[in-house]
Amino acid sequence: MDANGIPSRLRAADADRERVASLIQAAGGEGRLTLEEVEDRLSAVYSAKYTDELATLTSDLPKSAPKRRPVVFAHRAVRIHLAVAVVLSVLLIARWVVSGVPFFWPAMPMFWLAMSVLVHARVRGTRRRFEPEDGVAVA
């Protein structure tokens, strides 16, 4: 224990062992480790008592990049489309309030405005950008 009462070595939990074991198995599947190395490291993982022992087993493996969520409305054209849809929806609701009709009729056009924005975002998100090295002529 150190001066603050915190143990200098923390005991490893089962979740810690499983996380390190999955990293080692993935490295073996990628060909970074041989089958013997994977077996040796996995046996060391499941016999490890402290977290620093687990860290040494993966210190020579590359760190995995965190997965980034794609931004849905990242493209400028989709943001403009969304802004136009919001303005139109506000105008439709204002028109409904002024008209005094008991049925909320702006729901129908607002639904189709929302669908058009979602489809536009989906198309822009899945459209593949061709690079010159792809061998495709881009006009």
C-alpha positions as CSV (number, residue, x, y, z in Angstrom):
1,M,0.0,0.0,0.0
2,D,1.1,3.5,-0.7
3,A,0.8,6.5,1.7
4,N,-2.8,7.2,0.6
5,G,-4.0,3.7,1.4
6,I,-4.4,2.7,-2.2
7,P,-2.9,-0.7,-3.1
8,S,0.1,-0.5,-5.4
9,R,-1.2,-3.5,-7.4
10,L,-4.8,-3.9,-8.3
11,R,-6.3,-7.4,-8.5
12,A,-7.7,-8.3,-12.0
13,A,-11.4,-9.0,-12.4
14,D,-12.8,-11.6,-14.7
15,A,-13.9,-8.8,-17.1
16,D,-10.3,-7.5,-17.3
17,R,-9.1,-11.0,-18.2
18,E,-11.8,-11.4,-20.8
19,R,-11.0,-8.1,-22.4
20,V,-7.3,-9.0,-22.6
21,A,-8.1,-12.5,-23.9
22,S,-10.2,-11.1,-26.7
23,L,-7.4,-8.7,-27.7
24,I,-4.9,-11.6,-27.8
25,Q,-7.3,-13.8,-29.8
26,A,-7.9,-11.0,-32.3
27,A,-4.1,-10.5,-32.6
28,G,-3.8,-14.2,-33.3
29,G,-6.6,-14.1,-35.9
30,E,-4.8,-11.2,-37.6
31,G,-1.6,-13.2,-37.8
32,R,0.3,-11.0,-35.3
33,L,0.8,-14.0,-33.0
34,T,1.5,-17.6,-33.7
35,L,-0.8,-20.3,-32.3
36,E,1.7,-21.2,-29.6
37,E,2.1,-17.6,-28.5
38,V,-1.7,-17.2,-28.4
39,E,-2.0,-20.4,-26.2
40,D,0.9,-19.2,-23.9
41,R,-0.6,-15.8,-23.5
42,L,-4.1,-17.0,-22.9
43,S,-2.9,-19.4,-20.2
44,A,-1.0,-16.5,-18.6
45,V,-4.1,-14.3,-18.9
46,Y,-6.3,-16.7,-17.0
47,S,-3.7,-17.3,-14.3
48,A,-2.9,-13.6,-13.8
49,K,-3.9,-12.1,-10.5
50,Y,-3.0,-8.4,-11.0
51,T,-3.8,-5.9,-13.7
52,D,-0.1,-5.1,-14.3
53,E,0.5,-8.7,-15.3
54,L,-2.3,-8.4,-17.9
55,A,-0.8,-5.1,-19.3
56,T,2.5,-6.8,-20.0
57,L,0.8,-9.5,-22.1
58,T,-0.5,-7.0,-24.7
59,S,2.3,-4.4,-24.5
60,D,3.8,-5.5,-27.8
61,L,0.5,-5.4,-29.7
62,P,-0.9,-2.4,-31.5
63,K,-3.6,-0.4,-29.7
64,S,-7.0,-0.7,-31.4
65,A,-8.4,2.6,-32.7
66,P,-11.6,3.7,-31.1
67,K,-14.6,3.3,-33.3
68,R,-16.1,6.6,-34.4
69,R,-19.8,7.0,-34.9
70,P,-20.6,8.5,-38.3
71,V,-22.1,12.0,-38.2
72,V,-25.5,11.8,-39.8
73,F,-25.9,15.4,-40.8
74,A,-22.2,16.0,-41.6
75,H,-22.7,17.0,-45.3
76,R,-23.5,20.7,-45.9
77,A,-26.3,19.9,-48.3
78,V,-28.1,17.7,-45.8
79,R,-27.8,20.4,-43.1
80,I,-29.3,22.9,-45.5
81,H,-32.1,20.5,-46.4
82,L,-32.8,20.0,-42.7
83,A,-32.9,23.7,-42.1
84,V,-35.4,24.2,-44.9
85,A,-37.5,21.3,-43.6
86,V,-37.6,22.9,-40.1
87,V,-38.5,26.3,-41.4
88,L,-41.3,24.8,-43.5
89,S,-42.6,22.8,-40.5
90,V,-42.7,25.9,-38.4
91,L,-44.6,27.8,-41.1
92,L,-47.0,24.9,-41.5
93,I,-47.7,24.8,-37.7
94,A,-48.2,28.6,-37.7
95,R,-50.7,28.3,-40.6
96,W,-52.5,25.5,-38.7
97,V,-52.7,27.7,-35.5
98,V,-54.1,30.6,-37.5
99,S,-56.6,28.5,-39.4
100,G,-58.2,27.1,-36.2
101,V,-58.8,23.6,-37.8
102,P,-59.1,21.0,-35.0
103,F,-57.3,18.3,-37.0
104,F,-53.5,18.7,-37.0
105,W,-53.1,18.5,-40.7
106,P,-49.4,19.7,-40.8
107,A,-48.5,16.2,-39.5
108,M,-48.7,14.7,-43.1
109,P,-46.4,17.2,-44.9
110,M,-44.0,17.2,-41.9
111,F,-43.8,13.5,-42.0
112,W,-42.8,13.6,-45.7
113,L,-40.3,16.4,-45.0
114,A,-38.7,14.3,-42.3
115,M,-38.5,11.3,-44.6
116,S,-36.9,13.3,-47.3
117,V,-34.2,14.6,-44.9
118,L,-33.5,11.1,-43.6
119,V,-33.3,9.6,-47.1
120,H,-31.0,12.5,-48.2
121,A,-28.8,11.9,-45.1
122,R,-28.7,8.2,-45.8
123,V,-27.7,8.7,-49.5
124,R,-25.0,11.2,-48.6
125,G,-23.7,8.9,-45.9
126,T,-23.4,5.8,-48.0
127,R,-22.2,7.5,-51.2
128,R,-18.6,6.3,-51.9
129,R,-16.1,8.9,-52.7
130,F,-13.8,7.8,-55.6
131,E,-10.1,8.7,-55.4
132,P,-7.8,9.0,-58.4
133,E,-6.0,5.8,-57.4
134,D,-9.2,3.9,-57.8
135,G,-8.8,3.9,-61.6
136,V,-12.1,5.5,-62.2
137,A,-12.5,8.6,-64.4
138,V,-14.1,11.4,-62.4
139,A,-15.5,14.3,-64.3
